[in-house]
Amino acid sequence: MNRGRCVEENRRIALVEGWQVAAAAVGSTLEHLEQLHWLPATVPGTAAGALRAAQAWSWDEPRKLDAEDFWWRARISADAGPAILGLDGIATLADVWLDGQHVLASDNMFIAHEVPIELRGEHELVIRCRALTAELAIKRPRPRWRVPMLEHPQLRWIRTTLLGRTPGWSPPCPAIGPWRPVWIEYRSLQIGKIDLQSQLQRIESGDTGILNISAALDARVDRAILHIERDGERIEASLELRDGCWRGEAVVASPQLWWPHTHGTPALYTVSLQLLHDRRTSVVDLGKTGFRSIEIDRGDGDDFHVRVNGVSVFCRGACWAPLDVVTLAASAQAYRDAVAQVRDAGMNMLRVGGTMVYEDDAFYDAADEHGVLVWQDLMFANMDYPDDAAFNASVTREVDQQLARWQARACLALVCGNSEVEQQAAMAGAGRERWAPPLFHYLIAARVRAVGFEYAPSSTHGGAFPHAANAGPASYYGVGAYLRPLEDARRAEVRFASECLAFANIPLESGLPGGASLRVHHALWKARSPRDLGAGWDFDDVRDHYLERLYRLDPTALRYADHDRYLALGRAATGEAMAQAFAEWRRARSPTRGALVWFLRDLWPGAGWGLVDAHGLAKPCLHAVRRVLSPIAIAISDEGVNGLALHVFNDPAAALDARVELTLYRAGQIQVGHGALDVSVPGHASVELAATDFFEGFLDLSHAYRFGPAQTDMIHATLIAGDRRLAETFFFPVGLPARREIDVGLSAIASAGRTPEERVVTINARCFAQSVMLDVPGFIADDAGFHIAPGDSRTLTLRAAGARREGRVNGAVTALNAESGARFDVS
């Protein structure tokens, strides 16, 4: 779990071939192995993953995997000699044998192990993961508060993921097995602990990057040199051996800084350690780092404000979920693609929550590369964790290993002790003295701060009670689960929403388990609708509530009469609610410093919390939030009797000189006013404009005074630089249109794209076209659910999605406010 493990002198062999897995009764032993039914297995992997591959398990035919023992075995052919057996993570109560000799017992899935072994050719490696239900049945002290999302409160004693063990929202696939790599390594050069810390010193004369290193190295090493490289620039620094440890410091004058992609370039430097020994040279790969400063500014004590390189950053993004919840594994390219999708959506932060797992190094590599900050929870959530010496010792080892992995990571913004422990204690009625467990406020806090990371004891912390949105980080579900009006996003004075805006977001048909034929109240749909255990409602109900508020239609009647329209409105409603909340929070005068949607990605096919479906395809709601989260964006807010305000956001460092045009419409096509103003926005800043300044006379654009009928029912704002439209937004003074026109004059023309896999489609609209969608079999559009102003057009790029049929494809474009759409051909 140390950065300095890739050493060219040493030979590591990943044990990925020839694995088998078998289920067994609780209490099985080595003597039972030949009686078991063995299946092929992938390692790293899980029991559910192997059973799925063998068609012996599925989402819809679950089994209680935690009530079974599972065994893995593999034959190893290895060169003779001393070696290290590495097991980077086994879930969860595990024993390991080599040739029948017990070599390891582990009860923490988040701890990596290295076991010295002696190899002599052919060997058998066996792993047993014991049933968790038997361990949970052991009598232990009861917790001091209840956790509604869990079926078994004594999970608090077991260091394992809650995924698959929270039936209200995660699928029935608890992690069991060697979920992280298993390997052997022949070490001719001994490399011990390596600590690497990147710092940025900012003074008036300029920035200085400093990289400190301390390393426990082989006694044969005569000289050690630290190398830092970027764009052909190479910095070297010699290490000194002091008190048995090699120490050194490399200084980079005026380094290129690492920024979140919204605010600059995420510049990275390659780091390595050159070792001279036995008249030879070896290189230790230390990965990449970046020079940046990150601080959490708590301002008045209730604030929670991330500053990067001294600049205030509005952190927006989502809570991460594993790309494959069954195996917990993904390729490096899959991580790069997923984080690139986040970047392209204008998001600049991901939170790895305490209900998940510690992610693979490839995830942090991708976040470093794409300029996405990471809020990293430790894997604790909601529960009353024991104050026990053995438990604390295991936790200390777990935390230290993770901190070693994350050191010098440019993307890591902060480490958080847990997810919602303080909130759960408070909401369950526990006394105030129990809201701040010493485990998180002292033991873990000291270890995290010792290595220089910013730290928050819980994802909900501060204020009169931990879940108060107007103090510190908090889970904000006023808009969402608590069915508050959209105005609550402003009224609640949210400081930093560590999670928020949970809706059962409807994916496109390909993201539903039954495709287009699946209906909302089908048992399969409802089984996958997120819910709190024991609640008389689910998050489909939450979506329906906002559909009714936004469109003034009865969702139940609509679902009976026109299910397809119900789905279309449901897809649009959650995106609209999220976009309005983010527009409020991003304003310069807002106290909100960040907001992270719960979740980024669905855990399984269905209408889950994710902005992205379980296959990685963006839902319409992701496109809705992208428009307001882009580094350069424009938004409109209703300031009541003070009129409308326009907000121009400019996150990049360069100043923005542009023109804002405001056009007023009535009845979907009649222009009743137009104004324009030039605007200059400094870098890393935003400006607020009064809509009344665009016109000579008084106009009641917000329809607050109500002197007669509304003067306009739609306002279109565009941000233009030269002849290029940078951003646009719409505002509806009397509410979103709910009535459908026969025809809004949609038309579409497709042409060749820049590559053979791309096509370009230009869509025109005679009248206002609302929430426009494209359906082109075999292709994915780069936008969805967008509005088109009267007489305007939009040009989209279509990209081929996997295997598609050759020849001409017939596509369709539809609008939410139109009975008829348009068809076009894609060749």
N, C-alpha and C positions, 0 to 999 in steps of 0.2 A: 504494500500500500504506500510505498515511498516513491517519490518522483525519480530518484536516481537508481532505477533498477535495470534500465536498458543498457547493458554493458557489453561491448562487442567481444570482450575477452571471455565472457561467460556464455554458455550454451543453454538456452531454455527451449524445452520441447513442450508444446501444448498438447495435452492429452485429450484429443477430440474424437478419435476413431475407436470403433469397436465397443461402444458402451451399450449395455442392456439395463433395463429397469423391470422391476416386478413388484406388484402389490402383495401384501401379506397381512395376516391377522395380527392384531395387537399382541406384542410380546414375542414376536418371532426372533429366532436366533440364527447363527451361522449354520447350525445343523439342518435348518429348513430350506436352504438355498436350492438344492436340487429338486425340491418338490414344487417350486414356484413356477408360474407361467411367465416367461421372460419375453420382453418386447424390445425392439431396437430403441435406443435413446440418443438424444443429442445433449452434449455437455459442452459449454454451460447450457443449462435448461432446467425444466421442472417436470414433476410428475404429470401435471395437467397437460403440458406441452407434448410429452411422449405419448400419453393416452390419446390426445387429439390426433396426433400423426398416425396412430394405429387405428383410428376410428372407433376407439373404445370409450370415448367421452366427448360430450359436446355441451354447448351452452344450454341446450334445451333438454338434455338428459343428464343432469348433474348427479354427482355422487358425493358423499361426505368424505372428502379426501383426508381431512384432518382426523378421521376415525380409523385410518389404516396406517400400517407401517409400509414404507417403501424402501426398496433396496436397489442399488446400482452396482454394477461390476464391469471391469474391463481388464483385458490382458495387456501387460506392458512388456515391450521388448526394448531393453535398454543396455547401454554399455555398462560394463562392470565399474564399480567405484563408488565413492561417497557422493551423495547428491542431496538436494533439497526437494521435498514434496510440498508443493504449494497448493493451497485450497483457498481461493480468494473470497469464498462465501458459501455456506451451506445452510439451507433453511429446513428445519431450525434446530431440532434436538437430534444431533448427529453423532454417529460413531464411525470411525474409519479403521479398517484393517488392511494390512499388507501381508500377503501370504499367511493369513490367519492370525497374525500378531496385531493386537490392538495398538494403534499408534496415535489416535486422537479422539477426544470427546469434545463436542462443541454444543453450547446452548444459546448462541447468539448468532443470528444469520448475518449480522452486519460486521462480523470480525473476520479478518483474513488470518490464515495460519500458515506457518512454515515449519515443516517437520524434517529434521535430519534423518536420512535413511541410507542404507547400504544396498546398492544394486549389483546383481550378478547375472543379468540376462533376462530370463522370463519370469514375470511376476504377475500376481493377481491383486488388483486393488478393489476393495469392496467398501461401499458406503451404505449405512443404514440411517434413515430418517424416521424417528419414532413418532407414533400418533400423538398429536397435540392434545386431543380430547382426554387422554389418560392423564397427562400432566395437569390439565386444567381441573381435573376431578380431585386433585390433592387439596386437602383442607389447609387454607391459609387465612390470615386476617382479612376481614372484609374491607373494601374500599370505603372511604369517608364520603364519597358522593357517587351518584349514578351517572352512567353514560348511555343515553338512549339509543345511540346508533349501534351499540355492541350487544350481541346476544350473550356474551360471557364476560363478566366484569374482571375475572382473574387473568385475562390476557395481559393485564398490567404487569404481571411478573415475567412475561415471556418476551424476549427481545426478538420480535418478528414483525413483519409488516401487517398492517390492518387490511390491506387489499385482499379481497376475497373473503373477509371476515366481518364485513359490514353490509348485511344483506339489503339494506335500504337503498344502497347506491353502487356497490361494487359487485361485479359478477362472481359467481360461485367457483372461483379458481384460486384458492389459497396457495401461496408459494411454498413448494416442498421440493427439496433436492439441491444439488450443486448448481446454484443459479449463477455463480461467477466462475471464471476459468479455473481449471485444475491443470497443473503443470509439474514438470520436474526440471531442475536446473543443476548443471555441473558448474561449480564455481571454482575456477582457478584463481580468480581475483576476488577477494572478500570486500564487499562494499556494505558498510553499515548505514546508519541513519544519516541522511543528508537534509539539512535545513536550508531553505532558500527564501529570502525575503526581499521583495522589490519595494522601493520607496521612491517618492518624488519630493524633492525639496524645492520649494517655490520662494524665491527671494527677488528683490527688485532687479538685481543684475542678470537674472535669468533662471531657467529651470535646470535642475540637475537630477539625473536618474542615478540611483544607488542600488546596487544588487549585493546583498550580504549573503555569504555562504559559510556554513560550518559542516564538516563532513568527517565521518568516521571511516577511515580508509585502511586498506591492507597495509600491514607493516612493511611490505616490500616496496611501497611507493616512495620514490626519492624526491619527486617534484610533482606539484599539482597546479594547473593553470586553468582559470575560469575564462571561457570565451563567450562573448555576446556579439551577435551579428544581425544586421538588417540592411538590405539594399546595398550590399557590398561593403558597408562600414563594419569594421571588426575591432572590438575592444578586448584587451587581454589584461588579466590581473593574476599575479602569482599568489598562491596561498602559503601560509606559514603554519608549521606544526607547533602547536602550543598546548601543553597539558594533555597530550594524546589525541588532539583533535585538530584537523586542518581548517584554518579560518582565512577568509579573505574578503575583499570588498572591491567591486568594479564600479567605476564612476563613468557615467555617460553625460557629457556636457550637452545641453540643449537637446534632449532626446525628443524624438517624435512621440507625442502623447497618445495613450489609448483613451478613446472616447466611446461612449455609447453611440451607435451608428446614427441616431437622430441628431446628435450634436457635433459630430466630427468623424474622423477616421480611427478605427480601432487598430492602431499601430502595434505590432508585436515584434519582439526580438527573440531570436533563437538562442538558446543557452546550452552550453555543453561544458564538460569538465575533462581536460586532457591530463592523463596520468602517465608519468614516466616511471618505469619499474623494470628491473631485470634487463636493462638495455633495450627495452621495448616501450612502445607507446600504446595506450588504450584510451578509448573515448567513452565517457558516460553521457548519454543523452539526457538532458534535464528539461526537455520540452521547450515551451515558449512562455514568455512573460511580457508584461506591458508596464509602462511607467504611467501611473496616474495616482491621484489622491482621491480617496473616498471618505467622506465623513457623514455621520448622521447628526444633523443639527436639530436639537430639541427645543430651540427657541425659548418660548415661555414655559417650557416644561411639558406642555401638552402637544407641542408640535412634533413632527417626525418627518424630517426633510433631508433628502439625499442630495449631497453636493459632490459633484465630480470635477476635479481640477478647479475647485473654487466656484463652479457654476451650478446654480440651482437647476435640478433636473426634475421635470414632471415625469414620474415613473408610471408607465402604463404597460399593461400586458396581461398575463394570465397565469394560472396555477398549472404547472406541468403535470402530465400523467405519462406513465410508461408507454412507449410506442406499441408494445405488445404485452398486455397485462397477463397473458397466459405464461409466456416464457420469461418475461422481464428482460429480453435480449433484443438487440437490434444492431444493424451494421453501422459503421462509422458514416457511410453515405446517407443512411436513413436519418441519423442525427443531424447531419449537415442540412439535409433537405427540410427537415422539420423546423430547425431554428431559422433557416433562410425564410421560410413561410412566415414566421413570427416577425422577422425583420421587415419583410415586404408589406406586412400589415401595419407598419408604423409603430409597433410595440418595441419597447426597449428594456423590459424586465420580465423574467420568468421566476416564479416561486416554486421550488421543490418542497412540497408540503410534508408535514410529519406523518401523514397517513400513507405515504408512498414508500419508496426505497431510495437509498443513495444511488445516484445515477452513475453510469459508466463514464470513464475518462473522456470518451468520445463526445459526450454531451457538453462537457466543459470546454473541450477543444473547439466545438462548434460555436458556443457562446462567446468565447474569446475572439474567434475569427470574425463573427458576424456583428460584434459590438452589441451584445445583449447582456445586460446586468443579470445576476443571479441572486435572488433572495433564497438562502439555503436554510431550511429547517433541519434540525436534528430529528431523528425518527421517533418522536414522542407526540402523542395526541390525546387530549381530552381527559385522560385517565389520572387517577390518584396513584402515582407510582410509589413503590415501597421505599422506605428508608431502611435499607438492609445492606450490610457490609459487602456481601458477595455480589449483590445486584449492582451496587455502586462501583465495585472493582471492574465488573464486566463493562459497565457504561463508560468508565474512564478509559479503558482500553479501546473501546469502539470509537469514542470521540477523538482520542489522540490519533488513531489511524486515519480518520477522515480528515482531520486538520492537516496531517502530513500530505495527504493527496491534494488538498486545495491550496497549499502554500504557493505564493507568487502567482496565483491565478488572477489575471486582470479583470475577469468578469465578476468575481465574487464581491458583491456589495456588502453583504452582512450575513452572519450566522445567527439563527434564531433557535432558542432552546427547545421550543415545542409549538405545536399547533393547538391553540384554544384551551390549554389546560387551565389558565386563570379564569377564562370566561366560563368554562364548564363548572368549575368549583363555585363561582359566584351564582350562576343561574340555577344550580342545584341546591342552593341554600346553605352551602358550607360557610363557616365563620370567616371573617376577613383575614384572620391569622393564617388561614389555609390557602389563600389566594396566591401566595408567593412561596412555593415549595423551595427549600434550600438546595435541592438537586439542581434547579435551574438558575437560582439567584446567586448561588455561591460556588458549588462544586464545578459545574460546567462553565459558568461565567468566567471563573478565574483561568481556566485552561484556554478558553477561546481568546480572551483578552491578552493572555501571555504571548500569543503568536501574532498579535497585531490586527486581528479582525474586529470590525464593528460587531456589536452584539446586542440582541434584544432577547429578554428572557422568555417571551411568549409572543405569538402572532397577534394576540389581543392583550394589550398592556397599557395601563395608565388611566387617569381620570377617576371619577367618582366610583365607577365600577368598570371592570375590564372590557366589557363589550360596548362601552359608550363610544359612539363614532366620533365625537368631537374632542377626543384626547388620545394621542399616541396612535399606534396601529390598532386596527379593529376589523372584525368581520362585519361588513355592512350589507344587510339584506332588507333595508327599508323598502327600496325599490327592488322587488323580487319577492322572496318568501313571505314577507310581512305585509304585502299588498298595499304599501303606502303609495300615495299619488306621486307622479313623476317629480313634482316640485320638492319632494322630500330629499332628493339628491342634493339640493342647495340648503334646505332648511336644517338638515341634520348636521351641517358644518363638519363634514367628514374631513379628518386630517390625513389619514393614509389607510385605505382599504386594503388590508392584506389579502382579503378575498371578498368578492362582491358579485352582484348581478347574476344570480343563479336562475336560469330558466331551462325548461325542457325544450331546447332549441331543435327545431325540426330540420333534419338534413334533407338533401335531395334524395330522390327515390333510391339511389344506389347505396345510401347510408342506412337504409331501413332493413331489418332482417327479412321482411317479406316482400321488399320492393314496392312498386307502386300499388300493388293490390292490398297492402296492409292498411287496416282502418284503425283509427285512434283507440277505440274501445275494444279492440281485439285483445285477447288474453296475452298474446306475445308482445304486443305494444305495451300494455300496462305492466307486464312483468319487468320491463326495462325502463319504466319511468322512474326517475329518482324520487325518493321519498324519505321522510324520517320514520324510523320504526315506530309503530303504534299510532301514527298520525292518521286522521281521517281525510287527508288530502294528499295530493302529490304535486309535482312541479308542472304537470300538464294543466292542473287547475290554476297555477300561478300564471302560466302563459295565457290561458283563456281570460283571466281577469284583465290583463293588460290589452289583449285583443279588443275586449269590450270597451275599455276606457279610451283607447286610441281611435277606434273605428265606429264606435256607437252602434255595434251590432251584437246580437245575442249569439254567443258561440255555440250554445247547445242547439238552438234552432238551426243555425247555419250548418252545423255538423250533420244534422238530420237531412237537410234539404240539398246541400251542395258541398259534399265532403272535399272535393278538390279545391274549391274556393276557401273553405275553412283552412286547409293546409297552407295555401298561398298567403292568406292573411296571417296565419300563425307564424310562418317564416318571417314575414315582414315585421310583425309586431315586436318580437323580441329584439331584433336588430335596431328598430326605431327606439325602443326604450333604452337600450344600452347607449346608443349614439347620443340621445338627449342627456343622459347622465354624464357621459364623458365630456360633452360640450360644456356643461355646467362646471365640472371639476377642473377643466383646463383653463378657465378664465383667469386673467391676471389677478383679479380681486378675490378669487376663491381661496379659502384656507386649505384646500385639498392639495396634497403634495404627491399623491400617487394612488392608483387603483388597479387591482389585479383581479381579472374575471375568474370565477370558479366554474369550469376548467378551460384549458386550451383544447383538449382532445377528449372525445368520448372513449370510455373504456371498452365498450362493445357496441355493435350496431343497434341503433335505436335513436329516439329523441332524448339524448342525454344533455348534460350541462355544457358539453364542449362547444367551442366556436368552430371546431373542425370535427368531422365525423371519424369513426373508428378506423377508416381506411386512409385517413389523411387528407380527404377532400374538404375544401373550405365550404362551410355552410353560408347561406346568404347573410347571416348575422355578422360573420367575420368581415365581409365586405362593408357592411354598414359602419362598423366601428373603425375600419381602416380609413374611411373618408374623414373622420374627425381626429384620428390619431396620427396622421401623416406628419412628418417633420414641418412641412409648410401646409397650413390648412386655414380654413375660414369657418366661422360658426356664427349663429345668431342667437341671442338670448332675449327673453321677454322680461323687461324691467318694469312691468306694470304701468302705472301712470307716467313713468319716466320714458316710456317708449321702448323701442327696440335698440339693442346694442349689437354692433358687429365686432367680432374678435378675429384678429389676424395673428396667427401663430408662426413664428420663425425660429425654429430650434437650431439650425446651422449657425456657424460662427460668422459668416458673411452677412452684412446688412442686406435687407430686401427692399428694393424700390419697385413699387408696383402700383396698379390702379385697381380700385374696387368699384365694380359696377353693380347697381341695385335696380332691379326691374320688377315692377308691380303688375300683377295680372288679376283678372276677374273671369270667372266662368271657364277657366281652363285654357283660354286662348286670347282673351282681349287684353292688350297691354294698356294700362291706365297710368303709368308713370315710369320714369327712368331717370337715374342720377348716377354720377360718378365722382370719385374723389381719389386723388393721388395719396399714397401712403408710403411712409418710410419706416421700416421696422428694424431696429438694431439686431445684431446677432444674439442668439440665445435669449430672445425676448418676445413679447407680444404687445399689441396695442389694441385699445378699445375705441371704437368710433360710434357716435350717436347717429342712428338712421335718419333723424330729422335734419342732420347737416347735409344730406344729399339733395334736399329739396328746398325751394324758396319759401313756400307757405307751410302751414301746419297740416300734418297728415296724422291721423290716428292709426298708425300702422299696426299697433298691437291690439286695436279694437278694445282699448281699456275704457275710453270715455263713452263709447256707444252712443254718439250723437247721430242716430240713424243707422242704416245698414252699414256693414263693414265696407270700407273703401277699397279693400283688396282682399282676396281670399288666398293668394299665393304670392310669395316674395322669393325672387331668385337672386342670390348674390354670387358674383364671380370675382376671383382674384386673378389678375392678368398682368404679365410682365412682357412688354413688347407685344408680339402677336400670339403669345403662348398662354393658354389658360392653365394656371397652376392648381387651382382648387375651386370648388363651388359648393354651395349649400342652398337648401330650400327652407322656407318657414311658412307655416299655415296659420294665420291669425284666428281663424274660426275652427281649427281642427283639421286633421288629415281627411282628404276626400274619402268617402265611403261608398258613394254611388258610382255605378258603372255607366259609361257612355257606350253607345253602339260601336263607335269607331273613333279612335283618336288619330288616325292617319299614320299608323306605323308602316314602315317599309324597311327592308334590309337588303344589302348587296354584299356578297362575299368575294374576296379576291385572294391571290396568293400571298403568303407571308414571307418572312425573311429566310426561313428554312423550310425544307420539305415537310416538317412536322407541324408547321404553323399555317393558319389562315387568318385573314383579317376580315372583319365584318363591320360595316358601317350601317348604323340604325338611324333613321330619320323619324320625326314625329311632327305632325301638323299641329296637334294640340298637346297640352301637358300629358305626359305618359308617366304613370306612377309605378314604382317598383318593377322595373322592366327585367324580364328574365329571358334567357336564351336556352333552348333545348336542342342540342346538336349531337346526335348519337356518335360516340367515338371521339368527341372533343370536349375539352373543358375551357370555358371562357374565363378571362382574367378579371371579370367583375360580374356582379349579380345584384339584383334588387335596387338598381339605381334609378333616379328620376331623370327625365329629359324635359327641358323647358319647351314651350310652344315654338315651333319652327326651328328647333335646334337638332343636333345630331350627336351621336357618340360612336367612336370607333374602338372596337375591342379586338384583342388577339385571342384566337382559339388555338389550343395546343392539343395534339393527338394524345389520347389517354390509353396507353397500353395497346393491345391488339385491336384494331378496328377494321371493319370491312372496307375493301377497296372500292374505287369508283365514286360516283356522286352520292352525296348524303343530303337528305332533305332536312333542313333545320327550321325551327319555329321561334318567333319572338312574340312575347305576350306582355301585357301591362295589367296591373292590378285594377285599374279603373276603366278597362276596355272589354267589351264583349268579344270583339274580334281582334286577332293579331295579324301576323304576317308570316309567310313561309318563304324560304329561300333555299338555294342549292349550294352545297359545298363540294367542290371537286378535288 
